[in-house]
Amino acid sequence: MEHQQISHPQPYPQPVAAKPTKFAALAWAALILGVVGIVGSPIIILNNLTAVVAGVGLVLGFIALFGTKKIVAVIGVVLCVLGIVFTVMVQQAAVEELDEIINGSTNQGQVSGGVDSAAPVEPKPGAAQAPPTWGQRYTWADGLAVEVSAPTPCTPGEYAAPPNIARATKVTVTVTNGTDKSFDAGLLSFGSDAQFDGRKAETVFDSSGGCGNGGAGNATVLPGKTYTYETAFSVGAQPGELQITLQPTFGSDKAVFVGQA
C-alpha cells in the first residue's frame, strides 16, 4: 500500500523592517545651508543673510552628528563653518578698502629733496618711508606736487582768530601742478588736520596782522604751473613738533609733513 505524501506549504519569508533613520533630515538641511553660505559669502550685504543661514545650518549639523547620517552631517558642518569664515574675510576686506577710499592712505607718494633738488629720497632697505619734512617735495602718482617750508614766527593782529594765541608760526606752501588738468589749490585745506605736540593746531585767520588769512583761497593752478601761498597755526608757547596733512582730493593719498616748529 502506497503512502501518499502530504505536502505542507512553505512559509513566506518575512520582510526585513527598514532601520529607522535619526536626524537624517537635519543632516541634509545642514549640507544645503552650508552650500548656500559658501555661495553667498562673496556677495556684500547679501552675505550677512547667508552667514546667518550658515549659522543655523551649523547648529543643525551638530545635532545631526548624533544621528544616522554622520558623514552628511560632518560635510554640512564643514561647509557651514567655511561659509561663515569666508563671509568674515570678505567683509573685513571690504571694510579695509572702504576705509582707504574714505580716509586715503598715508605717504605713499614720492618724497624728494625739494624744489632745488628733485632727486627722490630713497628709504633704507626694509625700512618704512619716513614722512616728508620742511623743504622736501611730496609728489602724488598723478604728478601733483607740494612743498612746505620751515615754519617761521609771525605776530597775530589785534583781531586775529582764534583769540589768545600763545604763539603763531607760519609756513609757505608751494603747489606744482605736474598733471594734465587744472587744480584748485583750495582743495589742500589741511587746517582741520594740523597737530602740534599731539594736539590740534588751529589755523590762524589774521587779516590785519602778519599771519595772513589762513589758506590758499580759490586759486586755479594750470598744468605745468606753480602756486605759492602762506598759512599760519596757533601752537604752544614752547617749541615742539608740528604735523601738517595735505590731501588734494577726497580719498586720495595723504601727505603728512612733520618737523619742529
Phi and psi in degrees as a GROMACS rama.xvg file:
@    title "Ramachandran Plot"
@    xaxis  label "Phi"
@    yaxis  label "Psi"
@TYPE xy
-81.3829  138.037  GLU-2
-93.7307  126.373  HIS-3
-86.0232  121.472  GLN-4
-79.22  131.498  GLN-5
-97.4826  119.093  ILE-6
-83.025  135.559  SER-7
-101.895  135.728  HIS-8
-63.6727  135.134  PRO-9
-74.9677  137.544  GLN-10
-71.366  140.392  PRO-11
-71.4545  141.947  TYR-12
-66.5318  137.482  PRO-13
-77.2427  132.366  GLN-14
-62.7893  139.595  PRO-15
-79.4738  126.27  VAL-16
-68.7905  133.821  ALA-17
-64.8494  138.411  ALA-18
-70.7963  123.967  LYS-19
-66.0521  138.01  PRO-20
-89.1124  150.369  THR-21
-127.685  124.102  LYS-22
62.1596  22.1203  PHE-23
-64.0054  -41.5047  ALA-24
-63.1307  -37.0601  ALA-25
-66.3547  -37.4618  LEU-26
-63.6525  -46.5559  ALA-27
-67.1029  -35.5503  TRP-28
-63.8025  -41.4609  ALA-29
-62.6576  -40.5004  ALA-30
-62.4684  -46.472  LEU-31
-65.3804  -43.9905  ILE-32
-66.4483  -33.0534  LEU-33
-64.9254  -40.9003  GLY-34
-62.6256  -42.8075  VAL-35
-61.1062  -41.4182  VAL-36
-62.4713  -41.7235  GLY-37
-70.3135  -43.7673  ILE-38
-63.2786  -37.0825  VAL-39
-86.6796  -9.62608  GLY-40
-61.2833  -34.2824  SER-41
-77.861  -8.7111  PRO-42
-94.4954  110.236  ILE-43
-60.686  144.803  ILE-44
76.0674  -55.4063  ILE-45
-63.1044  -30.5048  LEU-46
-68.643  -15.1195  ASN-47
-63.2816  -42.7981  ASN-48
-70.3705  -44.2046  LEU-49
-67.8491  -28.0752  THR-50
-66.9901  -38.4154  ALA-51
-64.5726  -42.0518  VAL-52
-59.507  -44.1027  VAL-53
-63.8767  -35.5403  ALA-54
-63.8909  -41.0604  GLY-55
-63.9944  -42.8795  VAL-56
-61.689  -34.4258  GLY-57
-63.0745  -42.4299  LEU-58
-64.7758  -45.041  VAL-59
-63.18  -38.2209  LEU-60
-64.1626  -40.8264  GLY-61
-63.1661  -39.4195  PHE-62
-65.5887  -41.3278  ILE-63
-67.775  -17.1833  ALA-64
-61.6367  -21.2498  LEU-65
-92.7194  7.08819  PHE-66
-103.764  -159.193  GLY-67
-89.5324  -20.6169  THR-68
-99.2802  62.1512  LYS-69
-66.8111  -39.8263  LYS-70
-64.9932  -44.9074  ILE-71
-61.6979  -39.9065  VAL-72
-64.6275  -41.6543  ALA-73
-63.2895  -44.0662  VAL-74
-61.8622  -41.8606  ILE-75
-62.1221  -42.1337  GLY-76
-62.7541  -44.9322  VAL-77
-61.9261  -45.1277  VAL-78
-63.5742  -39.4474  LEU-79
-65.3225  -42.7684  CYS-80
-62.2739  -44.7132  VAL-81
-62.926  -39.0896  LEU-82
-61.0268  -41.7844  GLY-83
-69.3687  -42.7748  ILE-84
-63.3185  -45.5294  VAL-85
-61.2479  -38.801  PHE-86
-64.0258  -44.168  THR-87
-61.9743  -42.6177  VAL-88
-64.989  -43.7481  MET-89
-64.5309  -42.9987  VAL-90
-68.4686  -37.1245  GLN-91
-64.1872  -43.0981  GLN-92
-63.1603  -38.491  ALA-93
-66.6747  -39.3814  ALA-94
-65.353  -42.3715  VAL-95
-63.9419  -39.9418  GLU-96
-67.6394  -40.9156  GLU-97
-65.5606  -39.6775  LEU-98
-63.2826  -38.3699  ASP-99
-68.3696  -35.7558  GLU-100
-66.4756  -42.0771  ILE-101
-75.7438  -48.9262  ILE-102
-94.7364  -21.5361  ASN-103
78.1762  156.726  GLY-104
-82.9809  178.825  SER-105
-126.868  129.202  THR-106
51.56  48.8513  ASN-107
-97.6376  -5.84047  GLN-108
-83.6808  -167.815  GLY-109
-98.3945  132.24  GLN-110
-106.682  128.879  VAL-111
-126.553  175.911  SER-112
-71.9939  -8.44723  GLY-113
126.989  -174.43  GLY-114
-59.8351  -40.1937  VAL-115
-85.3723  -5.1244  ASP-116
-141.85  93.9965  SER-117
-83.4243  -1.00715  ALA-118
-68.2385  131.918  ALA-119
-66.5322  149.787  PRO-120
-89.3341  111.878  VAL-121
-84.1035  125.389  GLU-122
-70.8721  156.413  PRO-123
-67.6056  147.308  LYS-124
-55.8679  130.934  PRO-125
81.4879  -4.19029  GLY-126
-104.846  146.974  ALA-127
-71.1254  149.731  ALA-128
-67.144  127.817  GLN-129
-70.8204  148.231  ALA-130
-66.079  149.17  PRO-131
-65.9354  155.777  PRO-132
-128.516  -173.863  THR-133
-58.1575  135.414  TRP-134
87.087  -9.03072  GLY-135
-93.3705  155.591  GLN-136
-105.965  135.192  ARG-137
-111.623  126.9  TYR-138
-119.19  125.496  THR-139
-78.257  168.618  TRP-140
-63.1285  -28.2391  ALA-141
-83.2676  -3.09393  ASP-142
104.463  -10.5091  GLY-143
-69.0533  135.622  LEU-144
-132.831  153.633  ALA-145
-144.562  147.872  VAL-146
-135.063  141.421  GLU-147
-119.696  126.633  VAL-148
-77.5847  167.49  SER-149
-64.7859  137.612  ALA-150
-62.5078  144.003  PRO-151
-128.298  148.069  THR-152
-65.9141  148.009  PRO-153
-140.861  153.616  CYS-154
-106.821  113.738  THR-155
-66.6455  149.213  PRO-156
-77.3479  178.192  GLY-157
-62.7439  -32.7755  GLU-158
-107.09  22.4482  TYR-159
-68.5687  150.85  ALA-160
-124.051  141.212  ALA-161
-74.4702  163.132  PRO-162
-75.5262  167.506  PRO-163
55.7672  52.3908  ASN-164
-80.7113  119.823  ILE-165
-69.1347  -41.8636  ALA-166
-159.884  141.806  ARG-167
-121.362  142.232  ALA-168
-133.207  145.167  THR-169
-122.415  140.738  LYS-170
-123.278  155.358  VAL-171
-107.667  126.026  THR-172
-106.697  127.248  VAL-173
-114.555  119.355  THR-174
-105.277  125.338  VAL-175
-115.578  118.446  THR-176
-90.2249  96.7185  ASN-177
-95.3433  12.9747  GLY-178
-91.8352  -177.668  THR-179
-102.221  13.9492  ASP-180
-130.621  155.589  LYS-181
-66.2898  150.575  SER-182
-130.53  135.363  PHE-183
-89.6104  110.308  ASP-184
-63.681  -21.2278  ALA-185
-64.8157  -16.6196  GLY-186
-68.5167  -21.254  LEU-187
-82.5306  54.9152  LEU-188
-88.689  80.4125  SER-189
-91.1849  7.36171  PHE-190
-61.6927  -26.1895  GLY-191
-80.4518  -5.92931  SER-192
-134.838  53.6193  ASP-193
-118.171  138.213  ALA-194
-131.728  147.313  GLN-195
-129.589  116.552  PHE-196
51.7028  43.5729  ASP-197
82.3286  6.25323  GLY-198
-125.031  156.886  ARG-199
-61.0026  132.481  LYS-200
-103.713  115.436  ALA-201
-73.2276  140.106  GLU-202
-72.767  136.811  THR-203
-92.8169  125.967  VAL-204
-108.227  113.203  PHE-205
-143.616  90.3697  ASP-206
-79.4747  -20.0587  SER-207
-108.872  -6.73899  SER-208
-113.77  -156.662  GLY-209
-99.9805  13.4567  GLY-210
-104.059  -8.03802  CYS-211
82.7049  -179.734  GLY-212
-94.8416  10.5972  ASN-213
87.0101  21.6738  GLY-214
163.849  -172.962  GLY-215
-82.9301  -23.8655  ALA-216
71.4714  -164.15  GLY-217
-93.5582  84.7773  ASN-218
-114.606  124.371  ALA-219
-92.4979  122.782  THR-220
-103.855  114.961  VAL-221
-73.9763  158.641  LEU-222
-56.2903  132.346  PRO-223
83.8463  -1.14029  GLY-224
-102.705  164.593  LYS-225
-123.984  142.105  THR-226
-133.824  136.904  TYR-227
-124.581  136.823  THR-228
-146.166  166.882  TYR-229
-118.75  149.709  GLU-230
-149.195  150.367  THR-231
-124.541  157.987  ALA-232
-133.219  148.956  PHE-233
-87.8902  119.074  SER-234
-123.876  178.508  VAL-235
-71.072  164.667  GLY-236
-65.9925  -29.1906  ALA-237
-101.844  152.035  GLN-238
-58.4058  148.795  PRO-239
-165.341  -168.034  GLY-240
-92.9151  126.57  GLU-241
-107.096  133.287  LEU-242
-122.328  125.691  GLN-243
-123.78  126.527  ILE-244
-109.693  131.843  THR-245
-123.341  134.999  LEU-246
-141.233  113.159  GLN-247
-72.4187  -32.1484  PRO-248
-141.16  158.925  THR-249
-60.7937  125.784  PHE-250
85.191  -3.81889  GLY-251
-81.3416  172.405  SER-252
-63.3418  143.376  ASP-253
-98.244  133.845  LYS-254
-98.4176  117.721  ALA-255
-111.672  107.928  VAL-256
-90.6601  134.725  PHE-257
-133.691  134.845  VAL-258
-176.334  176.828  GLY-259
-80.3395  147.596  GLN-260
